């Protein structure tokens, strides 16, 4: 399936109390902690340390830049 134009996606209403907000750098550690916990049982997972956190911020949160 290919979706080349994201503008054609239907607008969906989120449940009451749920909102989409921009991510700011103060959120990075909490995002990483959840990410590391979710993948902690993955056989190839890296040890969750400061170096892994910095790599996560640099490469995973950077997006397609």
C-alpha positions as CSV (number, residue, x, y, z in Angstrom):
1,X,0.0,0.0,0.0
2,X,1.4,3.4,-1.0
3,X,0.1,6.7,0.4
4,X,2.0,9.4,-1.5
5,X,-0.2,12.4,-0.4
6,X,-0.7,12.7,3.3
7,X,-3.1,15.5,2.7
8,X,-5.8,13.1,1.7
9,X,-5.9,11.4,5.1
10,X,-9.2,11.9,6.8
11,X,-9.3,14.1,9.9
12,X,-9.9,11.9,13.0
13,X,-11.1,13.2,16.3
14,X,-9.2,12.0,19.3
15,X,-11.0,10.9,22.5
16,X,-11.8,13.6,25.0
17,X,-8.6,14.4,27.1
18,X,-6.2,13.3,24.4
19,X,-4.3,15.9,22.5
20,X,-1.4,16.0,20.1
21,X,1.3,18.5,21.1
22,X,4.8,19.1,19.8
23,X,7.7,17.2,21.4
24,X,10.3,19.4,23.3
25,X,13.7,18.4,24.4
26,X,12.5,18.1,28.0
27,X,10.4,15.1,26.8
28,X,13.4,13.2,25.3
29,X,14.4,11.3,28.5
30,X,10.8,10.1,29.2
31,X,10.4,9.1,25.5
32,X,13.7,7.2,25.6
33,X,12.8,5.4,28.9
34,X,9.5,4.1,27.4
35,X,11.3,3.1,24.2
36,X,14.1,1.3,26.1
37,X,11.6,-0.5,28.3
38,X,9.5,-1.6,25.3
39,X,12.6,-3.1,23.5
40,X,14.3,-4.4,26.6
41,X,13.4,-8.0,25.9
42,X,14.5,-7.7,22.2
43,X,17.5,-10.0,21.7
44,X,19.5,-7.3,19.9
45,X,18.6,-4.5,22.4
46,X,21.4,-2.2,23.5
47,X,22.0,-1.6,27.2
48,X,20.0,1.5,28.3
49,X,22.7,3.9,29.4
50,X,23.6,7.5,28.7
51,X,25.4,6.7,25.5
52,X,22.4,4.8,24.2
53,X,20.2,7.8,25.2
54,X,22.4,10.2,23.3
55,X,22.3,7.9,20.2
56,X,18.5,7.7,20.5
57,X,18.2,11.5,20.6
58,X,20.7,12.0,17.7
59,X,19.4,9.2,15.3
60,X,15.9,8.1,16.3
61,X,14.4,11.5,17.2
62,X,16.0,13.2,14.3
63,X,13.5,11.7,11.8
64,X,14.2,11.7,8.1
65,X,16.7,14.6,8.2
